[in-house]
């Protein structure tokens, strides 16, 4: 009996040890599961962090690209403003040239009008001079005629002769000429 009790006690101790080992194994398995779960969670977190880093990197590249595009847009806007200013200046220059051409045309028209007026005035002066020349010629002709007439009258004036028998104190009548001498009346006999 004593041996049997000893064997039972020994087996009891063995069962207690096995139970203890079983409990420890369960605890270790539970801890392993928990650790595995934690590792899985950490892996998921790490994967999420990696995705977040990738997203941040992508967003950083997008921000850089947007900054570059913004700088290009500013440059294009500046170039557009400069081009607009140049176009405005060119339009003003063209308008000034058009106004200058109009002024030149008006000046040319005025010059042509003045030239035409001067030509007309010159023509009128020439016409007046011609008329005056004609008048002078007429006057000269009249003067020549008057001189000839005066010369004729002077040549036909009778000489004073003393009164004598058969003569009177009156003038001698001019010789009116004959059929044979038609110029006798001019005092050219």
C-alpha positions as CSV (number, residue, x, y, z in Angstrom):
1,X,0.0,0.0,0.0
2,X,2.8,2.3,0.8
3,X,4.3,1.7,-2.5
4,X,1.0,2.3,-4.2
5,X,0.5,5.5,-2.3
6,X,4.0,6.5,-3.3
7,X,3.3,5.7,-6.9
8,X,0.0,7.6,-6.8
9,X,1.8,10.6,-5.2
10,X,4.5,10.4,-7.8
11,X,1.9,10.3,-10.6
12,X,0.0,13.1,-9.0
13,X,3.1,15.2,-9.0
14,X,3.7,14.3,-12.6
15,X,0.2,15.2,-13.5
16,X,0.6,18.5,-11.6
17,X,3.8,19.2,-13.5
18,X,2.2,18.3,-16.8
19,X,-0.7,20.6,-16.0
20,X,1.8,23.3,-15.1
21,X,3.6,22.7,-18.4
22,X,0.3,22.7,-20.3
23,X,-0.7,26.0,-18.7
24,X,2.8,27.4,-19.6
25,X,2.4,26.1,-23.1
26,X,-1.0,27.7,-23.4
27,X,0.4,31.0,-22.0
28,X,3.3,30.8,-24.5
29,X,0.9,30.0,-27.3
30,X,-1.3,32.9,-26.3
31,X,1.7,35.2,-26.0
32,X,2.9,34.0,-29.4
33,X,-0.5,34.7,-30.9
34,X,-0.5,38.1,-29.3
35,X,3.1,38.7,-30.5
36,X,2.1,37.5,-34.0
37,X,-0.9,39.7,-33.9
38,X,1.2,42.6,-32.8
39,X,3.8,41.9,-35.5
40,X,1.0,41.7,-38.1
41,X,-0.4,45.0,-36.8
42,X,3.1,46.5,-36.9
43,X,3.6,45.2,-40.4
44,X,0.3,46.7,-41.4
45,X,1.3,49.9,-39.8
46,X,4.6,49.8,-41.5
47,X,2.9,49.2,-44.8
48,X,0.5,52.1,-44.1
49,X,3.5,54.2,-43.2
50,X,5.2,53.2,-46.5
51,X,2.1,54.1,-48.4
52,X,1.8,57.4,-46.6
53,X,5.5,58.1,-47.4
54,X,4.9,57.2,-51.0
55,X,1.8,59.5,-51.1
56,X,3.8,62.3,-49.4
57,X,6.6,61.8,-51.9
58,X,4.1,61.9,-54.7
59,X,2.5,65.0,-53.3
60,X,5.9,66.6,-52.9
61,X,6.7,65.9,-56.5
62,X,3.3,67.3,-57.5
63,X,3.9,70.4,-55.3
64,X,7.3,70.8,-57.0
65,X,5.7,70.4,-60.4
66,X,3.0,72.9,-59.4
67,X,5.6,75.4,-58.3
68,X,7.5,75.0,-61.6
69,X,4.2,75.5,-63.5
70,X,3.4,78.5,-61.3
71,X,6.8,80.0,-62.1
72,X,6.3,79.3,-65.8
73,X,2.8,80.9,-65.6
74,X,4.4,84.0,-64.0
75,X,7.0,84.2,-66.7
76,X,4.4,83.8,-69.4
77,X,2.2,86.5,-67.8
78,X,5.2,88.8,-67.6
79,X,6.1,88.1,-71.3
80,X,2.4,88.6,-72.2
81,X,2.4,92.0,-70.4
82,X,5.6,93.0,-72.2
83,X,4.2,91.9,-75.5
84,X,1.0,93.8,-74.8
85,X,3.0,96.9,-74.0
86,X,5.0,96.5,-77.2
87,X,1.8,96.1,-79.2
88,X,0.4,99.2,-77.5
89,X,3.5,101.2,-78.3
90,X,3.5,99.9,-81.9
91,X,-0.2,100.9,-82.3
92,X,0.6,104.3,-80.9
93,X,3.5,104.6,-83.4
94,X,1.3,103.6,-86.3
95,X,-1.4,106.1,-85.2
96,X,1.3,108.8,-85.0
97,X,2.5,107.8,-88.4
98,X,-1.0,107.9,-89.8
99,X,-1.6,111.3,-88.3
100,X,1.8,112.4,-89.6
101,X,0.9,111.2,-93.1
102,X,-2.5,112.9,-92.8
103,X,-0.7,116.1,-91.8
104,X,1.8,115.7,-94.5
105,X,-1.0,115.1,-97.0
106,X,-2.7,118.2,-95.8
107,X,0.5,120.1,-96.0
108,X,1.1,118.8,-99.5
109,X,-2.4,119.7,-100.5
110,X,-1.9,123.2,-99.0
111,X,1.4,123.5,-100.9
112,X,-0.2,122.3,-104.1
113,X,-3.1,124.7,-103.5
114,X,-0.6,127.5,-102.9
115,X,1.3,126.5,-106.0
116,X,-1.9,126.5,-108.0
117,X,-2.8,129.9,-106.6
118,X,0.7,131.2,-107.3
119,X,0.4,129.8,-110.8
120,X,-2.9,131.4,-111.3
121,X,-1.6,134.7,-109.9
122,X,1.4,134.4,-112.1
123,X,-0.8,133.7,-115.1
124,X,-3.0,136.6,-114.2
125,X,0.2,138.8,-113.8
126,X,1.4,137.6,-117.1
127,X,-2.0,138.3,-118.6
128,X,-2.0,141.7,-117.0
129,X,1.6,142.3,-118.2
130,X,0.5,141.2,-121.6
131,X,-2.4,143.5,-121.5
132,X,-0.2,146.3,-120.2
133,X,2.3,145.5,-122.9
134,X,-0.5,145.6,-125.5
135,X,-1.7,148.9,-124.0
136,X,1.9,150.2,-124.1
137,X,2.2,149.0,-127.7
138,X,-1.1,150.6,-128.5
139,X,0.0,153.8,-126.8
140,X,3.3,153.6,-128.7
141,X,1.4,153.1,-131.9
142,X,-0.9,156.0,-131.0
143,X,2.1,158.1,-130.0
144,X,3.8,157.2,-133.3
145,X,0.6,158.1,-135.2
146,X,0.4,161.3,-133.3
147,X,4.1,162.0,-134.0
148,X,3.5,161.3,-137.7
149,X,0.4,163.4,-137.7
150,X,2.2,166.2,-135.9
151,X,5.1,165.9,-138.4
152,X,2.7,166.0,-141.3
153,X,0.9,169.1,-139.8
154,X,4.3,170.8,-139.1
155,X,5.5,170.1,-142.6
156,X,2.3,171.4,-144.1
157,X,2.4,174.6,-142.1
158,X,2.9,177.6,-144.5
159,X,5.9,179.9,-144.1
160,X,5.2,183.5,-143.2
161,X,5.5,185.7,-146.3
162,X,5.4,189.4,-146.5
163,X,2.3,190.8,-147.9
164,X,2.6,191.8,-151.5
165,X,0.6,192.3,-154.5
166,X,-1.7,189.4,-155.2
167,X,-0.9,187.8,-151.7
168,X,-2.9,188.0,-148.5
169,X,-1.7,187.6,-145.0
170,X,-3.5,184.4,-144.7
171,X,-1.9,180.9,-144.9
172,X,-1.0,179.2,-148.0
173,X,-3.4,176.4,-148.7
174,X,-1.7,173.1,-148.8
175,X,-1.1,171.3,-152.0
176,X,-3.5,168.4,-152.1
177,X,-1.5,166.7,-154.8
178,X,-2.3,165.8,-158.4
179,X,-3.0,162.7,-160.3
180,X,0.7,162.4,-161.2
181,X,2.0,163.0,-157.6
182,X,-0.2,161.5,-155.0
183,X,2.3,162.4,-152.1
184,X,2.3,166.1,-152.8
185,X,-0.1,166.7,-149.9
186,X,2.5,165.3,-147.5
187,X,5.0,168.0,-148.2
188,X,7.3,165.5,-149.9
189,X,7.3,167.3,-153.3
